[in-house]
Amino acid sequence: MNKDAVESAQAGSRTGAATTPVDAGDAGYSKDLKARHVNMIAIGGAIGTGLFLGAGGRLRDAGPALAMAYLVCGVFAFFVVRALGELVLYRPSSGSFVSYAREFLGEKGAYVAGWMYFLNWSTTGIADITAIALYTHYWSLFTDIPQWTLALIALAVVLAVNLISVKIFGEMEFWFAIIKVATLVGFMLIGIFLLSTRHEVGGGTPGTGVITDNGGVFPHGLMPVVLVMQGVIFAYAALELVGVAAGETAEPEKVVPRAVNSIMWRVGLFYVGSVVLLALLLPGSVYSADESPFVTVLSKIGVPAAGDVMNLVVLTAAMSSLNSGLYSTGRILRSMATAGSAPRFTARMNRSQVPYGGILLTCAVCVLGVGLNYLMPSQAFEIVLNVASLGVISTWVIIMVCHLVFVRRARAGLLPRPSFRLPGSPATEITTIAFLLACLAMMWNDPEVGRKTLLLIPVIAILLIAGWFGIRRRVAS
């Protein structure tokens, strides 16, 4: 699509007269996602592997102060999604922030946004299949099966489901989210009961004494809390799915504001509330990066099969995250492919209006993750989590930069600005960008994984530059 066509489509969109989508990648999709689907996708994005598995290792490293980290990062995550929600109401697109980057930052901006998002979700997919394998190893029946084999089986199952139709995807995410929310609420009720009755947990009595007797809120000092920030951001990484899903719903102007505004209380209740309960029930040293902290607690209170039930639920959460990753990258890559900045085959759709080309490309990278699980099973999760954080942070920064340009143009009278707005612009965007970049810089203090991850940035930059020179002639200009 050439520049004149883009400008014409944008003008038509502003007058309400256009029938052709601004982003050619938006053509051909069904509008089968209902309000309940998008609302639960937003919930599912806020509750995933980062909480169910990642919180265990982070509680061990940072202690009860982890709740503060979740709260602070949650506020900035809300700002990002609120900014994206405003852009969605301005112009819904399955290409989401890549489409907005194309409009406000140019094709180079869209190219960087799209491929960094692909890096995020393809590596997150590796984290998810690693988590699935770890969860499955909880049961003795599967302990003799290699971790990489379980990861491969999980990938094959979710791929098959994702290719059927967007309606099936929406239904699966709806019920996945229902299971996750119901389980977390159930766990929190159990935790509150244990606290109020002073019921023994793992040989100790729950309450504030668990914190004060084990080093306080900051048992290892402030630095470990700082170091887990990028991992906490990763826990919120799927929140931007609301923007992608809005392109396949019939009434985004009604659905998106409700879904976005509910994110803040979900963060407070599910993340901060859960971590506070976990910290009050058991010392941080008891938790492990290899086991869900919820499984750890339930296994220690002597309830028959409690750990097994919770493990099954967190297994569902990881499957949900993997399912969402394949969904979103398929749409993003199709938007890029129609502009020439992604392989042509990623623009292909099947009879069910699913962009299967992009989904298969993401799966191909996840297969590399199966190899990582074979070579380094004990370190696979932390390695890909840190790499995924690079993609998450870059994606969120680009969203905020796009919003800054959007607001500037709106104030100049060039674009209409919806009533659903990010408050405090431009200070909110600038503060959020500064915080995200600071979290990135903090990774240098982790010589084991974080520093090595940062050293990948020049490599990624070189690959992006080389890729751009390879495709720039076919990119729409």
Beta strands, then each sheet from edge to edge (+ up, - down):
end
